[in-house]
Amino acid sequence: HSEQIRAVLETQVEEVKPDGGTVISQRIKEESFIIKDGPAITEADSTDPALREKAKDNPSIANWLKSIEATGRFTIEPTGDIETLSTNGDTEGPNSQHTLKNFMMQPMMPLPKQEIKIGDTWDMGSRSNSSPPMGRLATVNTCVLSDIRQEGKDKIAVLQIKGDAKLEPDPESDVKYELEDYKIGGEMWFSLTRGRFIFTSSKTEFTYKVITLTGAWFHMRATSEMQTKEIQ
């Protein structure tokens, strides 16, 4: 079983609070996916005119397209935590709280509080997401300043990401999940000239061992990639 999901997001900063928190609104402009389950392949693209025509007679497709077009609104605290979300009633789709928290990675990358030089590493903090029936996944990421260079008018600090994770099983799940491998890698460009991130790219890979009620088991591998770039 494998899944590939591609999403184009539109994010707007509505307000910057005196304490450094920000109010963000976000919607998914486009989304496509390919799900492979053995020989069966399911795929869809929200920009496909033929799919939108089918949505007139297919409630599940219509609901999926409607959930994509909905706008989520939330607050990111100075610590990087997402505290308040308004998701227009979406509980499982692309604008659900869980999905928005996973998508909004850039604001969750705090800068170091002390002076650093090239090669220095700092803790980016930990994040914990509940993902039933797998359990609660806790990630701890670190960052290293790998380079400082000039890109046009911007003086850029190039940051590299790495991390580790632990999985706390869901006690209510009959199926057991064991995290066997976790890898995250990525690069961010922080403009020292303008004081904000202008480019981020990351790739995360998980490998789980799934144990069924009968004792049978199989491996499941999940990969996610994200890239954001400031458009001027």
C-alpha positions as CSV (number, residue, x, y, z in Angstrom):
1,H,0.0,0.0,0.0
2,S,1.4,3.4,-0.9
3,E,0.0,6.9,-1.2
4,Q,1.3,10.0,-3.1
5,I,-0.4,13.3,-2.3
6,R,0.3,16.7,-3.9
7,A,-1.2,19.9,-2.6
8,V,-0.8,23.5,-3.6
9,L,-1.6,25.8,-0.6
10,E,-2.4,29.4,-0.4
11,T,-1.5,31.0,3.0
12,Q,-2.1,34.5,4.2
13,V,-0.8,36.2,7.4
14,E,-3.8,38.1,8.7
15,E,-2.3,39.6,11.8
16,V,0.9,39.7,13.8
17,K,0.3,40.0,17.5
18,P,2.4,42.1,19.9
19,D,3.7,39.0,21.6
20,G,4.9,37.6,18.2
21,G,2.0,35.3,17.6
22,T,0.4,35.3,14.1
23,V,-3.1,34.7,12.8
24,I,-3.0,32.6,9.6
25,S,-5.6,31.7,7.0
26,Q,-5.0,28.9,4.6
27,R,-6.8,27.0,1.9
28,I,-5.7,24.3,-0.5
29,K,-6.0,25.6,-4.1
30,E,-5.2,22.2,-5.7
31,E,-4.8,18.7,-4.6
32,S,-4.2,15.4,-6.3
33,F,-3.5,11.9,-5.0
34,I,-2.5,8.4,-6.2
35,I,-3.3,5.4,-3.9
36,K,-1.9,2.0,-4.8
37,D,-3.3,-1.0,-2.9
38,G,-1.8,-4.1,-4.7
39,P,-3.0,-4.0,-8.3
40,A,-5.7,-1.5,-7.5
41,I,-4.9,2.2,-8.2
42,T,-7.1,5.1,-7.2
43,E,-6.3,8.6,-8.4
44,A,-7.9,12.0,-8.5
45,D,-7.0,15.6,-9.4
46,S,-9.1,18.5,-8.1
47,T,-8.3,20.5,-11.2
48,D,-9.6,17.8,-13.6
49,P,-12.8,19.2,-15.4
50,A,-14.0,15.6,-15.9
51,L,-13.8,14.9,-12.2
52,R,-15.8,18.1,-11.4
53,E,-18.4,17.0,-13.8
54,K,-18.7,13.6,-12.0
55,A,-19.1,15.5,-8.7
56,K,-22.5,16.6,-9.8
57,D,-23.8,13.0,-9.3
58,N,-21.2,11.7,-6.8
59,P,-21.6,13.1,-3.2
60,S,-18.2,11.7,-2.1
61,I,-16.3,13.6,-4.9
62,A,-18.4,16.7,-4.3
63,N,-17.6,16.6,-0.5
64,W,-13.9,16.2,-1.2
65,L,-13.8,19.2,-3.6
66,K,-15.9,21.2,-1.1
67,S,-13.5,20.4,1.7
68,I,-10.5,21.5,-0.4
69,E,-12.1,24.9,-1.2
70,A,-12.8,25.6,2.5
71,T,-10.5,28.1,4.3
72,G,-8.9,27.2,7.7
73,R,-8.0,30.0,10.1
74,F,-5.7,29.5,13.1
75,T,-3.3,31.2,15.5
76,I,0.4,30.3,15.8
77,E,1.8,31.2,19.2
78,P,5.4,32.5,19.7
79,T,6.5,29.0,20.8
80,G,5.4,27.7,17.3
81,D,2.4,25.8,18.7
82,I,-0.9,26.0,16.8
83,E,-3.4,26.9,19.5
84,T,-6.7,28.0,17.8
85,L,-8.1,26.6,14.6
86,S,-11.3,27.4,12.8
87,T,-11.8,24.8,10.1
88,N,-15.3,25.4,8.9
89,G,-16.6,22.1,10.2
90,D,-14.0,20.0,8.3
91,T,-13.0,17.1,10.6
92,E,-11.2,14.7,8.3
93,G,-10.4,16.5,5.1
94,P,-7.5,18.7,4.0
95,N,-8.5,21.6,6.2
96,S,-9.0,19.5,9.4
97,Q,-7.0,20.4,12.5
98,H,-4.7,17.4,12.1
99,T,-4.0,18.0,8.4
100,L,-3.4,21.8,8.9
101,K,-1.0,21.1,11.8
102,N,1.0,18.8,9.6
103,F,1.0,21.2,6.6
104,M,2.1,24.3,8.6
105,M,5.7,23.3,9.3
106,Q,7.5,26.6,8.5
107,P,6.2,28.6,11.4
108,M,7.1,25.7,13.8
109,M,10.8,26.2,13.2
110,P,12.1,28.6,15.9
111,L,15.3,30.4,15.3
112,P,18.1,30.2,17.9
113,K,18.0,32.5,20.9
114,Q,21.7,32.9,21.1
115,E,24.4,34.0,18.6
116,I,25.6,31.2,16.4
117,K,28.2,30.6,13.7
118,I,28.4,28.3,10.7
119,G,28.3,24.7,11.8
120,D,26.4,25.3,15.1
121,T,23.3,23.2,15.9
122,W,20.3,24.2,17.9
123,D,17.1,22.4,19.1
124,M,14.0,23.3,17.1
125,G,11.7,21.8,19.8
126,S,9.5,18.8,19.9
127,R,6.0,18.3,18.4
128,S,3.4,15.6,19.2
129,N,0.6,14.7,16.9
130,S,-2.1,12.1,17.6
131,S,-2.8,9.9,14.6
132,P,-5.4,7.2,15.5
133,P,-5.2,4.2,15.2
134,M,-1.4,4.4,15.0
135,G,-0.9,6.4,18.2
136,R,0.8,9.6,19.2
137,L,4.0,10.5,17.2
138,A,6.5,12.7,19.0
139,T,9.2,14.3,16.8
140,V,12.3,16.1,18.0
141,N,14.1,18.2,15.3
142,T,17.4,20.0,15.2
143,C,18.8,22.5,12.8
144,V,22.3,23.4,11.7
145,L,23.5,26.7,10.1
146,S,25.4,25.3,7.1
147,D,26.1,28.5,5.1
148,I,25.6,32.2,4.7
149,R,25.5,33.5,1.2
150,Q,24.2,36.3,-1.0
151,E,21.2,35.6,-3.3
152,G,20.3,38.8,-5.2
153,K,19.5,41.5,-2.7
154,D,19.1,39.0,0.2
155,K,21.8,37.8,2.6
156,I,20.7,34.2,3.2
157,A,21.3,31.9,6.1
158,V,21.1,28.3,4.8
159,L,19.7,25.9,7.5
160,Q,19.7,22.1,7.4
161,I,17.1,20.0,9.2
162,K,17.4,16.6,10.9
163,G,15.4,14.8,13.5
164,D,14.2,11.8,15.4
165,A,10.8,10.4,16.5
166,K,9.1,8.0,18.9
167,L,5.6,6.4,18.6
168,E,3.4,6.0,21.6
169,P,0.8,3.3,20.7
170,D,-2.9,4.0,20.8
171,P,-4.3,1.9,23.7
172,E,-7.7,1.7,22.0
173,S,-6.5,0.3,18.8
174,D,-6.7,-3.4,18.1
175,V,-4.0,-3.2,15.5
176,K,-0.5,-2.5,16.8
177,Y,1.9,-0.1,15.1
178,E,5.7,-0.1,15.8
179,L,7.8,2.7,14.4
180,E,10.9,1.1,12.9
181,D,12.5,4.0,11.0
182,Y,12.1,7.7,10.8
183,K,14.1,10.1,8.6
184,I,13.7,13.8,8.0
185,G,15.9,16.0,5.9
186,G,15.5,19.4,4.5
187,E,16.8,22.9,3.8
188,M,15.5,26.3,4.7
189,W,16.6,29.7,3.5
190,F,16.2,32.5,6.0
191,S,16.6,36.1,4.7
192,L,18.8,38.0,7.2
193,T,18.0,41.1,5.1
194,R,14.2,40.8,5.5
195,G,13.9,38.7,8.6
196,R,11.8,35.8,7.3
197,F,12.0,32.4,5.6
198,I,11.8,32.6,1.8
199,F,12.3,29.0,0.9
200,T,11.8,25.6,2.7
201,S,12.1,22.1,1.4
202,S,11.7,18.9,3.4
203,K,11.2,15.2,3.0
204,T,10.0,12.8,5.7
205,E,10.0,9.0,5.6
206,F,8.5,6.6,8.1
207,T,8.5,2.8,8.2
208,Y,6.0,1.1,10.5
209,K,5.5,-2.5,11.4
210,V,1.7,-3.2,11.6
211,I,0.6,-6.2,13.7
212,T,-2.9,-7.5,13.2
213,L,-5.2,-9.3,15.7
214,T,-4.2,-12.7,14.3
215,G,-0.5,-11.9,14.8
216,A,0.1,-11.5,11.2
217,W,2.3,-8.4,10.3
218,F,3.4,-6.3,7.4
219,H,5.5,-3.2,6.8
220,M,4.1,0.1,5.8
221,R,6.2,2.9,4.4
222,A,5.0,6.5,4.2
223,T,6.8,9.4,2.5
224,S,5.9,13.1,2.5
225,E,7.6,16.0,0.7
226,M,6.9,19.7,1.1
227,Q,8.4,22.8,-0.6
228,T,7.4,26.4,-0.1
229,K,8.9,29.4,-1.9
230,E,8.2,33.1,-1.5
231,I,6.7,34.5,-4.7
232,Q,7.7,38.1,-5.3
